[in-house]
Amino acid sequence: MALSLVACLVAGSAIADCAPITQNGSAACTSLVGIQYAGTTEVSLNEQFSSQMIVTPNQDVAEVTVKSSVPEGLTYVSSNPAAQVNGTSLTWTLGDLDAFQCQNIEITWQANQEGTFKQCAYVIAYPRTCFVVKATNPRIEVEKTAPETALVDQPFTYTVTIKNVGSGLAKNVVVTDTLPEGVSLVSDPEARTFTMTAGDMIPGCVKTASFQAVAKDRGTYCNKVTAKGDNTNQAEAQACTKVFKPQFEIYKSGTESQLVNKKANYTITVVNTGDTTFENFTVSEQPGANLQVLDANGAQGNTWTVPSLGPGQKVEFSVVATSPVVGETTNCATTTIDGVTKQACCNTKWYGQAALLIEMVDDPDPIQLDAEPAEEVTYTITVTNQGTADDSNITMKVVFPAEITPISCGGATNGTVTGKEVTFETVPVLVPKQAVTWTIKAKGEAVGDARIKS
């Protein structure tokens, strides 16, 4: 149902926007639309003048139309907004107006004759009510990050980030990440699926979760994470990790046998037989009992640090050692790479060598042949094993020259004098640093410089 209001002006003054007319004007208002009309109170003949209408809805209205007519004696010149002119009828179509949204209409007239002229206007409007609904578009995005490389049986971390980049609430968002065959969760080795309940997410909301996984074998593993809400798109992301298996070998070689107190040489070799680079690992020399390291080729405390060893590469170290003890020694080298420890050893047999020292002392020297009684000389023979090994079956035989004749003998073993020769029985064993002594008594037979052989 439309409502028509009429406002008339006989005399008035200019009015401010939406301000009520307090004098020299007229207004008609209801609970739906108010209209005010004012203008110049007196003009000269043929003079142009203006009047003003203000339409003010008291609530939302639709199809607002203002109508007026041109009094006889006046001429309609123009208006803002422009009116639809039909003879003496003027119509302004204002459309829909919100509550208290003022609409001004400025009209220019011209007086063509003397007199008093009454200008009137009325408004037609319909009550308007509206229902407002906001349409939103919740939209989610998911990101997944993973290390480029990892090691077999060593945990590595996946990170999943979910975002609501849309304009509305994303409801009941769930993130699901299913790991590929051969990869399992550290928290549950029997499981391969990680699930995160993100719940409701307002626009701009970001949530992040991380979890650890482990691969049982080498290879490249790619897996996809999905995220979906009750009222959203399904978002996906993928991350790939190349898993390497650290493999290496350590070898040790060296002198198999050597004299005690002599030098034995050893070589330690570490070979990277895997497909990943090893960094900052150590190799340690571990000498066994009775083994003394003389030179470890630049090691610090018998330990070397290797900054890097690529696939297929090897590194070698040399060691010089000795042993003062006869027997077998074990010499080992150890390295630990990425939690894996390996050791290599080699044995060296150390043996000794007998070294006999024969000393003979005569007393007195020289011998006087014309002495009364006849002067005898005693020869003391000492045999010492100066070496590092036992000597066995030691036989002592002494041969005298023509100038001297042996008389008797004795000492460590029994002896026999036969003409110019003295033969002692065999000494079965002479251990290192052990000495045996024999004595022979003899007499001079002729003048001369006699030499005795033993």
TORKOL-4160 file (C-alpha; in steps of 0.2 Angstrom, whole numbers, padded with zeros to 4 digits, m for minus):
454
<pt num="1" X="0000" Y="0000" Z="0000"/>
<pt num="2" X="0007" Y="0017" Z="m0005"/>
<pt num="3" X="0007" Y="0032" Z="0006"/>
<pt num="4" X="0005" Y="0050" Z="m0001"/>
<pt num="5" X="0010" Y="0065" Z="0008"/>
<pt num="6" X="0008" Y="0083" Z="0004"/>
<pt num="7" X="0019" Y="0098" Z="0008"/>
<pt num="8" X="0014" Y="0115" Z="0003"/>
<pt num="9" X="0024" Y="0131" Z="0003"/>
<pt num="10" X="0017" Y="0149" Z="0003"/>
<pt num="11" X="0032" Y="0158" Z="0010"/>
<pt num="12" X="0048" Y="0151" Z="0017"/>
<pt num="13" X="0067" Y="0151" Z="0018"/>
<pt num="14" X="0081" Y="0140" Z="0013"/>
<pt num="15" X="0083" Y="0125" Z="0024"/>
<pt num="16" X="0098" Y="0113" Z="0029"/>
<pt num="17" X="0099" Y="0095" Z="0023"/>
<pt num="18" X="0088" Y="0084" Z="0035"/>
<pt num="19" X="0085" Y="0099" Z="0046"/>
<pt num="20" X="0066" Y="0102" Z="0052"/>
<pt num="21" X="0058" Y="0118" Z="0045"/>
<pt num="22" X="0055" Y="0129" Z="0060"/>
<pt num="23" X="0048" Y="0144" Z="0051"/>
<pt num="24" X="0042" Y="0151" Z="0034"/>
<pt num="25" X="0040" Y="0133" Z="0028"/>
<pt num="26" X="0028" Y="0118" Z="0029"/>
<pt num="27" X="0031" Y="0100" Z="0031"/>
<pt num="28" X="0021" Y="0084" Z="0031"/>
<pt num="29" X="0029" Y="0069" Z="0041"/>
<pt num="30" X="0022" Y="0052" Z="0045"/>
<pt num="31" X="0030" Y="0036" Z="0053"/>
<pt num="32" X="0035" Y="0031" Z="0035"/>
<pt num="33" X="0042" Y="0046" Z="0025"/>
<pt num="34" X="0044" Y="0065" Z="0029"/>
<pt num="35" X="0044" Y="0079" Z="0016"/>
<pt num="36" X="0049" Y="0097" Z="0019"/>
<pt num="37" X="0046" Y="0111" Z="0007"/>
<pt num="38" X="0054" Y="0129" Z="0008"/>
<pt num="39" X="0059" Y="0143" Z="m0004"/>
<pt num="40" X="0061" Y="0162" Z="m0007"/>
<pt num="41" X="0047" Y="0172" Z="0001"/>
<pt num="42" X="0046" Y="0186" Z="m0012"/>
<pt num="43" X="0053" Y="0189" Z="m0029"/>
<pt num="44" X="0051" Y="0202" Z="m0043"/>
<pt num="45" X="0042" Y="0199" Z="m0059"/>
<pt num="46" X="0051" Y="0189" Z="m0072"/>
<pt num="47" X="0064" Y="0185" Z="m0059"/>
<pt num="48" X="0070" Y="0167" Z="m0057"/>
<pt num="49" X="0070" Y="0159" Z="m0039"/>
<pt num="50" X="0073" Y="0143" Z="m0031"/>
<pt num="51" X="0063" Y="0131" Z="m0019"/>
<pt num="52" X="0069" Y="0116" Z="m0010"/>
<pt num="53" X="0061" Y="0099" Z="m0005"/>
<pt num="54" X="0069" Y="0087" Z="0007"/>
<pt num="55" X="0063" Y="0069" Z="0007"/>
<pt num="56" X="0068" Y="0059" Z="0023"/>
<pt num="57" X="0062" Y="0041" Z="0026"/>
<pt num="58" X="0059" Y="0036" Z="0044"/>
<pt num="59" X="0062" Y="0018" Z="0039"/>
<pt num="60" X="0068" Y="0008" Z="0023"/>
<pt num="61" X="0056" Y="0012" Z="0009"/>
<pt num="62" X="0054" Y="0007" Z="m0010"/>
<pt num="63" X="0049" Y="0016" Z="m0026"/>
<pt num="64" X="0049" Y="0033" Z="m0019"/>
<pt num="65" X="0041" Y="0046" Z="m0030"/>
<pt num="66" X="0038" Y="0065" Z="m0027"/>
<pt num="67" X="0024" Y="0074" Z="m0037"/>
<pt num="68" X="0021" Y="0092" Z="m0039"/>
<pt num="69" X="0012" Y="0104" Z="m0051"/>
<pt num="70" X="0017" Y="0121" Z="m0059"/>
<pt num="71" X="0005" Y="0135" Z="m0052"/>
<pt num="72" X="m0002" Y="0146" Z="m0065"/>
<pt num="73" X="0008" Y="0162" Z="m0065"/>
<pt num="74" X="0025" Y="0152" Z="m0063"/>
<pt num="75" X="0036" Y="0144" Z="m0075"/>
<pt num="76" X="0046" Y="0128" Z="m0071"/>
<pt num="77" X="0064" Y="0131" Z="m0077"/>
<pt num="78" X="0074" Y="0116" Z="m0070"/>
<pt num="79" X="0078" Y="0105" Z="m0055"/>
<pt num="80" X="0091" Y="0094" Z="m0048"/>
<pt num="81" X="0088" Y="0080" Z="m0050"/>
<pt num="82" X="0078" Y="0083" Z="m0066"/>
<pt num="83" X="0059" Y="0081" Z="m0065"/>
<pt num="84" X="0049" Y="0072" Z="m0078"/>
<pt num="85" X="0037" Y="0086" Z="m0085"/>
<pt num="86" X="0020" Y="0082" Z="m0091"/>
<pt num="87" X="0011" Y="0098" Z="m0094"/>
<pt num="88" X="0010" Y="0106" Z="m0077"/>
<pt num="89" X="0014" Y="0090" Z="m0068"/>
<pt num="90" X="0031" Y="0087" Z="m0061"/>
<pt num="91" X="0037" Y="0070" Z="m0056"/>
<pt num="92" X="0053" Y="0065" Z="m0047"/>
<pt num="93" X="0057" Y="0046" Z="m0046"/>
<pt num="94" X="0069" Y="0043" Z="m0032"/>
<pt num="95" X="0069" Y="0024" Z="m0031"/>
<pt num="96" X="0073" Y="0015" Z="m0015"/>
<pt num="97" X="0079" Y="0025" Z="0000"/>
<pt num="98" X="0086" Y="0018" Z="0017"/>
<pt num="99" X="0080" Y="0025" Z="0033"/>
<pt num="100" X="0085" Y="0043" Z="0036"/>
<pt num="101" X="0093" Y="0044" Z="0019"/>
<pt num="102" X="0089" Y="0062" Z="0015"/>
<pt num="103" X="0085" Y="0066" Z="m0004"/>
<pt num="104" X="0086" Y="0085" Z="m0009"/>
<pt num="105" X="0077" Y="0092" Z="m0024"/>
<pt num="106" X="0082" Y="0109" Z="m0029"/>
<pt num="107" X="0069" Y="0118" Z="m0041"/>
<pt num="108" X="0071" Y="0134" Z="m0051"/>
<pt num="109" X="0056" Y="0144" Z="m0055"/>
<pt num="110" X="0052" Y="0160" Z="m0064"/>
<pt num="111" X="0037" Y="0172" Z="m0059"/>
<pt num="112" X="0028" Y="0177" Z="m0075"/>
<pt num="113" X="0014" Y="0188" Z="m0067"/>
<pt num="114" X="0010" Y="0197" Z="m0051"/>
<pt num="115" X="0002" Y="0187" Z="m0037"/>
<pt num="116" X="0003" Y="0175" Z="m0023"/>
<pt num="117" X="0007" Y="0157" Z="m0029"/>
<pt num="118" X="0005" Y="0141" Z="m0019"/>
<pt num="119" X="0017" Y="0127" Z="m0022"/>
<pt num="120" X="0013" Y="0110" Z="m0016"/>
<pt num="121" X="0021" Y="0092" Z="m0017"/>
<pt num="122" X="0017" Y="0075" Z="m0011"/>
<pt num="123" X="0027" Y="0059" Z="m0010"/>
<pt num="124" X="0022" Y="0041" Z="m0013"/>
<pt num="125" X="0032" Y="0026" Z="m0005"/>
<pt num="126" X="0031" Y="0008" Z="0000"/>
<pt num="127" X="0037" Y="0001" Z="0016"/>
<pt num="128" X="0053" Y="m0010" Z="0012"/>
<pt num="129" X="0061" Y="m0024" Z="0022"/>
<pt num="130" X="0076" Y="m0033" Z="0017"/>
<pt num="131" X="0085" Y="m0050" Z="0022"/>
<pt num="132" X="0104" Y="m0050" Z="0021"/>
<pt num="133" X="0114" Y="m0065" Z="0019"/>
<pt num="134" X="0133" Y="m0066" Z="0017"/>
<pt num="135" X="0140" Y="m0079" Z="0005"/>
<pt num="136" X="0158" Y="m0085" Z="0010"/>
<pt num="137" X="0170" Y="m0097" Z="0002"/>
<pt num="138" X="0180" Y="m0106" Z="0015"/>
<pt num="139" X="0196" Y="m0113" Z="0006"/>
<pt num="140" X="0210" Y="m0122" Z="0013"/>
<pt num="141" X="0228" Y="m0125" Z="0008"/>
<pt num="142" X="0240" Y="m0138" Z="0014"/>
<pt num="143" X="0259" Y="m0138" Z="0014"/>
<pt num="144" X="0271" Y="m0152" Z="0018"/>
<pt num="145" X="0290" Y="m0151" Z="0021"/>
<pt num="146" X="0302" Y="m0165" Z="0023"/>
<pt num="147" X="0321" Y="m0166" Z="0023"/>
<pt num="148" X="0329" Y="m0169" Z="0006"/>
<pt num="149" X="0339" Y="m0184" Z="0012"/>
<pt num="150" X="0339" Y="m0196" Z="0027"/>
<pt num="151" X="0348" Y="m0212" Z="0033"/>
<pt num="152" X="0341" Y="m0229" Z="0034"/>
<pt num="153" X="0334" Y="m0233" Z="0052"/>
<pt num="154" X="0337" Y="m0215" Z="0057"/>
<pt num="155" X="0322" Y="m0204" Z="0062"/>
<pt num="156" X="0318" Y="m0189" Z="0051"/>
<pt num="157" X="0304" Y="m0176" Z="0053"/>
<pt num="158" X="0289" Y="m0171" Z="0042"/>
<pt num="159" X="0280" Y="m0155" Z="0045"/>
<pt num="160" X="0262" Y="m0151" Z="0039"/>
<pt num="161" X="0254" Y="m0134" Z="0038"/>
<pt num="162" X="0236" Y="m0131" Z="0035"/>
<pt num="163" X="0229" Y="m0114" Z="0031"/>
<pt num="164" X="0211" Y="m0106" Z="0028"/>
<pt num="165" X="0214" Y="m0094" Z="0014"/>
<pt num="166" X="0196" Y="m0092" Z="0011"/>
<pt num="167" X="0183" Y="m0080" Z="0017"/>
<pt num="168" X="0172" Y="m0091" Z="0028"/>
<pt num="169" X="0174" Y="m0103" Z="0042"/>
<pt num="170" X="0181" Y="m0120" Z="0037"/>
<pt num="171" X="0172" Y="m0133" Z="0048"/>
<pt num="172" X="0179" Y="m0149" Z="0055"/>
<pt num="173" X="0195" Y="m0149" Z="0045"/>
<pt num="174" X="0205" Y="m0165" Z="0046"/>
<pt num="175" X="0223" Y="m0168" Z="0039"/>
<pt num="176" X="0228" Y="m0186" Z="0034"/>
<pt num="177" X="0245" Y="m0191" Z="0029"/>
<pt num="178" X="0248" Y="m0209" Z="0023"/>
<pt num="179" X="0266" Y="m0214" Z="0022"/>
<pt num="180" X="0273" Y="m0225" Z="0008"/>
<pt num="181" X="0278" Y="m0243" Z="0010"/>
<pt num="182" X="0294" Y="m0245" Z="0019"/>
<pt num="183" X="0291" Y="m0230" Z="0030"/>
<pt num="184" X="0283" Y="m0230" Z="0047"/>
<pt num="185" X="0279" Y="m0218" Z="0061"/>
<pt num="186" X="0292" Y="m0217" Z="0075"/>
<pt num="187" X="0278" Y="m0216" Z="0088"/>
<pt num="188" X="0270" Y="m0232" Z="0081"/>
<pt num="189" X="0281" Y="m0243" Z="0071"/>
<pt num="190" X="0266" Y="m0253" Z="0065"/>
<pt num="191" X="0257" Y="m0238" Z="0058"/>
<pt num="192" X="0259" Y="m0228" Z="0042"/>
<pt num="193" X="0245" Y="m0215" Z="0044"/>
<pt num="194" X="0246" Y="m0198" Z="0053"/>
<pt num="195" X="0230" Y="m0189" Z="0057"/>
<pt num="196" X="0228" Y="m0172" Z="0063"/>
<pt num="197" X="0211" Y="m0165" Z="0068"/>
<pt num="198" X="0212" Y="m0146" Z="0065"/>
<pt num="199" X="0194" Y="m0143" Z="0069"/>
<pt num="200" X="0185" Y="m0127" Z="0064"/>
<pt num="201" X="0196" Y="m0114" Z="0056"/>
<pt num="202" X="0192" Y="m0095" Z="0054"/>
<pt num="203" X="0199" Y="m0086" Z="0039"/>
<pt num="204" X="0217" Y="m0083" Z="0040"/>
<pt num="205" X="0219" Y="m0097" Z="0053"/>
<pt num="206" X="0236" Y="m0107" Z="0052"/>
<pt num="207" X="0239" Y="m0124" Z="0061"/>
<pt num="208" X="0255" Y="m0134" Z="0060"/>
<pt num="209" X="0260" Y="m0151" Z="0066"/>
<pt num="210" X="0276" Y="m0161" Z="0065"/>
<pt num="211" X="0279" Y="m0180" Z="0066"/>
<pt num="212" X="0294" Y="m0192" Z="0064"/>
<pt num="213" X="0296" Y="m0206" Z="0052"/>
<pt num="214" X="0309" Y="m0219" Z="0049"/>
<pt num="215" X="0313" Y="m0229" Z="0033"/>
<pt num="216" X="0319" Y="m0247" Z="0033"/>
<pt num="217" X="0328" Y="m0247" Z="0017"/>
<pt num="218" X="0337" Y="m0235" Z="0004"/>
<pt num="219" X="0327" Y="m0226" Z="m0009"/>
<pt num="220" X="0316" Y="m0211" Z="m0013"/>
<pt num="221" X="0300" Y="m0210" Z="m0004"/>
<pt num="222" X="0286" Y="m0198" Z="m0009"/>
<pt num="223" X="0270" Y="m0196" Z="0001"/>
<pt num="224" X="0255" Y="m0185" Z="m0001"/>
<pt num="225" X="0245" Y="m0176" Z="0013"/>
<pt num="226" X="0227" Y="m0172" Z="0011"/>
<pt num="227" X="0216" Y="m0159" Z="0021"/>
<pt num="228" X="0197" Y="m0158" Z="0020"/>
<pt num="229" X="0183" Y="m0149" Z="0029"/>
<pt num="230" X="0165" Y="m0152" Z="0030"/>
<pt num="231" X="0162" Y="m0137" Z="0019"/>
<pt num="232" X="0179" Y="m0135" Z="0010"/>
<pt num="233" X="0189" Y="m0140" Z="m0005"/>
<pt num="234" X="0201" Y="m0155" Z="m0003"/>
<pt num="235" X="0219" Y="m0149" Z="m0003"/>
<pt num="236" X="0234" Y="m0159" Z="m0006"/>
<pt num="237" X="0253" Y="m0158" Z="m0005"/>
<pt num="238" X="0268" Y="m0170" Z="m0008"/>
<pt num="239" X="0285" Y="m0171" Z="m0001"/>
<pt num="240" X="0299" Y="m0182" Z="m0006"/>
<pt num="241" X="0315" Y="m0189" Z="0004"/>
<pt num="242" X="0329" Y="m0198" Z="m0003"/>
<pt num="243" X="0335" Y="m0211" Z="0010"/>
<pt num="244" X="0353" Y="m0217" Z="0010"/>
<pt num="245" X="0361" Y="m0232" Z="0018"/>
<pt num="246" X="0378" Y="m0228" Z="0027"/>
<pt num="247" X="0390" Y="m0243" Z="0022"/>
<pt num="248" X="0408" Y="m0243" Z="0026"/>
<pt num="249" X="0422" Y="m0255" Z="0029"/>
<pt num="250" X="0438" Y="m0254" Z="0040"/>
<pt num="251" X="0454" Y="m0264" Z="0036"/>
<pt num="252" X="0470" Y="m0265" Z="0045"/>
<pt num="253" X="0486" Y="m0274" Z="0039"/>
<pt num="254" X="0504" Y="m0274" Z="0045"/>
<pt num="255" X="0520" Y="m0283" Z="0049"/>
<pt num="256" X="0516" Y="m0301" Z="0052"/>
<pt num="257" X="0533" Y="m0305" Z="0062"/>
<pt num="258" X="0547" Y="m0295" Z="0068"/>
<pt num="259" X="0561" Y="m0295" Z="0080"/>
<pt num="260" X="0557" Y="m0288" Z="0097"/>
<pt num="261" X="0562" Y="m0269" Z="0099"/>
<pt num="262" X="0562" Y="m0267" Z="0081"/>
<pt num="263" X="0549" Y="m0257" Z="0071"/>
<pt num="264" X="0533" Y="m0264" Z="0064"/>
<pt num="265" X="0522" Y="m0255" Z="0051"/>
<pt num="266" X="0503" Y="m0255" Z="0050"/>
<pt num="267" X="0491" Y="m0247" Z="0038"/>
<pt num="268" X="0472" Y="m0243" Z="0043"/>
<pt num="269" X="0460" Y="m0241" Z="0028"/>
<pt num="270" X="0442" Y="m0235" Z="0029"/>
<pt num="271" X="0432" Y="m0237" Z="0013"/>
<pt num="272" X="0415" Y="m0229" Z="0010"/>
<pt num="273" X="0405" Y="m0242" Z="0001"/>
<pt num="274" X="0388" Y="m0234" Z="0003"/>
<pt num="275" X="0379" Y="m0220" Z="m0006"/>
<pt num="276" X="0380" Y="m0205" Z="0006"/>
<pt num="277" X="0394" Y="m0194" Z="0012"/>
<pt num="278" X="0401" Y="m0196" Z="0029"/>
<pt num="279" X="0407" Y="m0181" Z="0038"/>
<pt num="280" X="0417" Y="m0177" Z="0054"/>
<pt num="281" X="0420" Y="m0195" Z="0060"/>
<pt num="282" X="0435" Y="m0202" Z="0069"/>
<pt num="283" X="0447" Y="m0217" Z="0067"/>
<pt num="284" X="0456" Y="m0223" Z="0083"/>
<pt num="285" X="0472" Y="m0234" Z="0084"/>
<pt num="286" X="0470" Y="m0246" Z="0099"/>
<pt num="287" X="0487" Y="m0254" Z="0102"/>
<pt num="288" X="0486" Y="m0271" Z="0112"/>
<pt num="289" X="0496" Y="m0276" Z="0127"/>
<pt num="290" X="0515" Y="m0275" Z="0126"/>
<pt num="291" X="0514" Y="m0264" Z="0110"/>
<pt num="292" X="0521" Y="m0247" Z="0110"/>
<pt num="293" X="0515" Y="m0234" Z="0096"/>
<pt num="294" X="0531" Y="m0225" Z="0090"/>
<pt num="295" X="0522" Y="m0214" Z="0076"/>
<pt num="296" X="0504" Y="m0212" Z="0072"/>
<pt num="297" X="0505" Y="m0201" Z="0057"/>
<pt num="298" X="0498" Y="m0185" Z="0064"/>
<pt num="299" X="0485" Y="m0192" Z="0075"/>
<pt num="300" X="0480" Y="m0183" Z="0091"/>
<pt num="301" X="0481" Y="m0196" Z="0105"/>
<pt num="302" X="0481" Y="m0210" Z="0092"/>
<pt num="303" X="0465" Y="m0203" Z="0085"/>
<pt num="304" X="0462" Y="m0196" Z="0067"/>
<pt num="305" X="0447" Y="m0184" Z="0062"/>
<pt num="306" X="0440" Y="m0186" Z="0045"/>
<pt num="307" X="0431" Y="m0171" Z="0039"/>
<pt num="308" X="0422" Y="m0179" Z="0024"/>
<pt num="309" X="0422" Y="m0196" Z="0015"/>
<pt num="310" X="0411" Y="m0197" Z="m0001"/>
<pt num="311" X="0404" Y="m0213" Z="m0009"/>
<pt num="312" X="0418" Y="m0224" Z="m0016"/>
<pt num="313" X="0432" Y="m0215" Z="m0007"/>
<pt num="314" X="0444" Y="m0221" Z="0005"/>
<pt num="315" X="0456" Y="m0214" Z="0018"/>
<pt num="316" X="0472" Y="m0222" Z="0025"/>
<pt num="317" X="0483" Y="m0220" Z="0040"/>
<pt num="318" X="0500" Y="m0227" Z="0045"/>
<pt num="319" X="0506" Y="m0233" Z="0062"/>
<pt num="320" X="0523" Y="m0238" Z="0067"/>
<pt num="321" X="0525" Y="m0248" Z="0083"/>
<pt num="322" X="0536" Y="m0260" Z="0093"/>
<pt num="323" X="0536" Y="m0273" Z="0107"/>
<pt num="324" X="0550" Y="m0277" Z="0119"/>
<pt num="325" X="0542" Y="m0294" Z="0123"/>
<pt num="326" X="0543" Y="m0310" Z="0114"/>
<pt num="327" X="0526" Y="m0316" Z="0109"/>
<pt num="328" X="0510" Y="m0311" Z="0098"/>
<pt num="329" X="0502" Y="m0294" Z="0099"/>
<pt num="330" X="0485" Y="m0289" Z="0093"/>
<pt num="331" X="0483" Y="m0271" Z="0085"/>
<pt num="332" X="0466" Y="m0264" Z="0082"/>
<pt num="333" X="0458" Y="m0249" Z="0074"/>
<pt num="334" X="0440" Y="m0243" Z="0077"/>
<pt num="335" X="0428" Y="m0230" Z="0069"/>
<pt num="336" X="0410" Y="m0225" Z="0072"/>
<pt num="337" X="0400" Y="m0218" Z="0058"/>
<pt num="338" X="0382" Y="m0213" Z="0060"/>
<pt num="339" X="0380" Y="m0223" Z="0075"/>
<pt num="340" X="0388" Y="m0239" Z="0068"/>
<pt num="341" X="0405" Y="m0245" Z="0075"/>
<pt num="342" X="0417" Y="m0256" Z="0066"/>
<pt num="343" X="0434" Y="m0263" Z="0071"/>
<pt num="344" X="0448" Y="m0271" Z="0061"/>
<pt num="345" X="0463" Y="m0280" Z="0069"/>
<pt num="346" X="0479" Y="m0288" Z="0064"/>
<pt num="347" X="0492" Y="m0299" Z="0074"/>
<pt num="348" X="0511" Y="m0298" Z="0074"/>
<pt num="349" X="0522" Y="m0311" Z="0081"/>
<pt num="350" X="0537" Y="m0304" Z="0090"/>
<pt num="351" X="0552" Y="m0316" Z="0091"/>
<pt num="352" X="0570" Y="m0314" Z="0099"/>
<pt num="353" X="0587" Y="m0318" Z="0093"/>
<pt num="354" X="0601" Y="m0326" Z="0103"/>
<pt num="355" X="0618" Y="m0316" Z="0103"/>
<pt num="356" X="0632" Y="m0325" Z="0112"/>
<pt num="357" X="0647" Y="m0315" Z="0119"/>
<pt num="358" X="0663" Y="m0325" Z="0123"/>
<pt num="359" X="0676" Y="m0317" Z="0135"/>
<pt num="360" X="0692" Y="m0325" Z="0140"/>
<pt num="361" X="0704" Y="m0319" Z="0153"/>
<pt num="362" X="0721" Y="m0326" Z="0157"/>
<pt num="363" X="0729" Y="m0324" Z="0174"/>
<pt num="364" X="0744" Y="m0321" Z="0175"/>
<pt num="365" X="0750" Y="m0314" Z="0159"/>
<pt num="366" X="0764" Y="m0316" Z="0154"/>
<pt num="367" X="0770" Y="m0333" Z="0161"/>
<pt num="368" X="0788" Y="m0335" Z="0167"/>
<pt num="369" X="0795" Y="m0351" Z="0161"/>
<pt num="370" X="0810" Y="m0351" Z="0172"/>
<pt num="371" X="0801" Y="m0348" Z="0188"/>
<pt num="372" X="0802" Y="m0360" Z="0203"/>
<pt num="373" X="0791" Y="m0368" Z="0205"/>
<pt num="374" X="0784" Y="m0368" Z="0187"/>
<pt num="375" X="0771" Y="m0354" Z="0185"/>
<pt num="376" X="0754" Y="m0359" Z="0179"/>
<pt num="377" X="0741" Y="m0348" Z="0171"/>
<pt num="378" X="0722" Y="m0349" Z="0173"/>
<pt num="379" X="0710" Y="m0345" Z="0159"/>
<pt num="380" X="0693" Y="m0340" Z="0163"/>
<pt num="381" X="0680" Y="m0341" Z="0149"/>
<pt num="382" X="0663" Y="m0333" Z="0150"/>
<pt num="383" X="0649" Y="m0335" Z="0138"/>
<pt num="384" X="0634" Y="m0323" Z="0139"/>
<pt num="385" X="0618" Y="m0323" Z="0130"/>
<pt num="386" X="0616" Y="m0304" Z="0126"/>
<pt num="387" X="0601" Y="m0308" Z="0114"/>
<pt num="388" X="0582" Y="m0309" Z="0116"/>
<pt num="389" X="0580" Y="m0327" Z="0113"/>
<pt num="390" X="0586" Y="m0343" Z="0121"/>
<pt num="391" X="0601" Y="m0352" Z="0114"/>
<pt num="392" X="0603" Y="m0370" Z="0115"/>
<pt num="393" X="0616" Y="m0384" Z="0113"/>
<pt num="394" X="0631" Y="m0373" Z="0117"/>
<pt num="395" X="0647" Y="m0382" Z="0115"/>
<pt num="396" X="0664" Y="m0375" Z="0121"/>
<pt num="397" X="0680" Y="m0381" Z="0113"/>
<pt num="398" X="0697" Y="m0372" Z="0117"/>
<pt num="399" X="0713" Y="m0376" Z="0106"/>
<pt num="400" X="0730" Y="m0371" Z="0113"/>
<pt num="401" X="0745" Y="m0367" Z="0103"/>
<pt num="402" X="0762" Y="m0376" Z="0104"/>
<pt num="403" X="0768" Y="m0364" Z="0117"/>
<pt num="404" X="0755" Y="m0368" Z="0130"/>
<pt num="405" X="0748" Y="m0385" Z="0137"/>
<pt num="406" X="0732" Y="m0387" Z="0146"/>
<pt num="407" X="0733" Y="m0396" Z="0162"/>
<pt num="408" X="0715" Y="m0396" Z="0170"/>
<pt num="409" X="0698" Y="m0389" Z="0167"/>
<pt num="410" X="0681" Y="m0386" Z="0176"/>
<pt num="411" X="0666" Y="m0374" Z="0177"/>
<pt num="412" X="0648" Y="m0374" Z="0171"/>
<pt num="413" X="0650" Y="m0392" Z="0163"/>
<pt num="414" X="0663" Y="m0405" Z="0164"/>
<pt num="415" X="0677" Y="m0404" Z="0152"/>
<pt num="416" X="0690" Y="m0416" Z="0145"/>
<pt num="417" X="0709" Y="m0412" Z="0141"/>
<pt num="418" X="0716" Y="m0420" Z="0126"/>
<pt num="419" X="0733" Y="m0415" Z="0121"/>
<pt num="420" X="0732" Y="m0396" Z="0116"/>
<pt num="421" X="0712" Y="m0396" Z="0116"/>
<pt num="422" X="0700" Y="m0394" Z="0130"/>
<pt num="423" X="0682" Y="m0399" Z="0126"/>
<pt num="424" X="0667" Y="m0395" Z="0138"/>
<pt num="425" X="0651" Y="m0404" Z="0138"/>
<pt num="426" X="0636" Y="m0396" Z="0130"/>
<pt num="427" X="0625" Y="m0382" Z="0139"/>
<pt num="428" X="0607" Y="m0387" Z="0135"/>
<pt num="429" X="0600" Y="m0369" Z="0136"/>
<pt num="430" X="0606" Y="m0352" Z="0138"/>
<pt num="431" X="0592" Y="m0340" Z="0141"/>
<pt num="432" X="0594" Y="m0321" Z="0137"/>
<pt num="433" X="0606" Y="m0312" Z="0149"/>
<pt num="434" X="0612" Y="m0328" Z="0156"/>
<pt num="435" X="0630" Y="m0332" Z="0157"/>
<pt num="436" X="0641" Y="m0348" Z="0160"/>
<pt num="437" X="0659" Y="m0349" Z="0165"/>
<pt num="438" X="0673" Y="m0362" Z="0163"/>
<pt num="439" X="0691" Y="m0362" Z="0169"/>
<pt num="440" X="0706" Y="m0370" Z="0162"/>
<pt num="441" X="0723" Y="m0371" Z="0170"/>
<pt num="442" X="0738" Y="m0372" Z="0158"/>
<pt num="443" X="0758" Y="m0371" Z="0158"/>
<pt num="444" X="0770" Y="m0363" Z="0147"/>
<pt num="445" X="0781" Y="m0374" Z="0136"/>
<pt num="446" X="0790" Y="m0361" Z="0125"/>
<pt num="447" X="0794" Y="m0343" Z="0124"/>
<pt num="448" X="0782" Y="m0334" Z="0112"/>
<pt num="449" X="0766" Y="m0324" Z="0109"/>
<pt num="450" X="0753" Y="m0338" Z="0110"/>
<pt num="451" X="0735" Y="m0336" Z="0104"/>
<pt num="452" X="0721" Y="m0347" Z="0110"/>
<pt num="453" X="0706" Y="m0352" Z="0100"/>
<pt num="454" X="0689" Y="m0355" Z="0108"/>
